[in-house]
Amino acid sequence: MSKNLTPFSCDDISSLAKSLRKQLQQHESFPSHVEMLNILAKATGLQNFQQLRQQHAEQLSSQSSLSVPIPKRLMPFMSADYIMHTWPSKYAIQQQSLWFFWCRFQYQKSYSERQVNDILKGFLGFEDFALIRRELCNHKLLKRTDDGRTYWRASATPPEGFESLSDFWPS
């Protein structure tokens, strides 16, 4: 079973620290894993961890909303919500498929390998995100440092029918 990652951030670290301190003082013993997740969620103003997870799921679903029609050649491999369920066997279709992944990365932003993997996992219905990452690099749609620690979106011109993808990136 794959682990679903839930990002955590706060606007004010001072308020977070005060809330954590107050909540931890109320516990008679060291909190369990689940209790700690709820404490962190409450410290950011949410009711519990479930609400934090739901908020993240809503952000992911809004991220996948593109107003670009899926080309007919890609329809058998991709659902209407832009999740690729199988990797095409034909090379020409594979190349076209890469543009849907390329548009998920922001210009002038650096990504770690893990961040790249997490972005790709969100739009794949199969587990081979490393294949897509390698293909993006092989086709020079993503670039990386020699040691592979840092990735960034390459400047590229999408093929006909994919032009609107060049200005799209998730918020």
Secondary structure, 3 states (H helix, E strand, C coil): CCCCCCCCCCCCHHHHHHHHHHHHHHCCCCCCHHHHHHHHHHHCCCCCHHHHHHHHHHHHHHHCCCCCCCCCCCCCCECCCCCECCCCCCHHHHHHHHHHHHCCCCCCCEEEHHHHHHHHHCCECCCCHHHHHHHHHHCCCEEECCCCCEEEECCCCCCCCCHHHHHCCCC
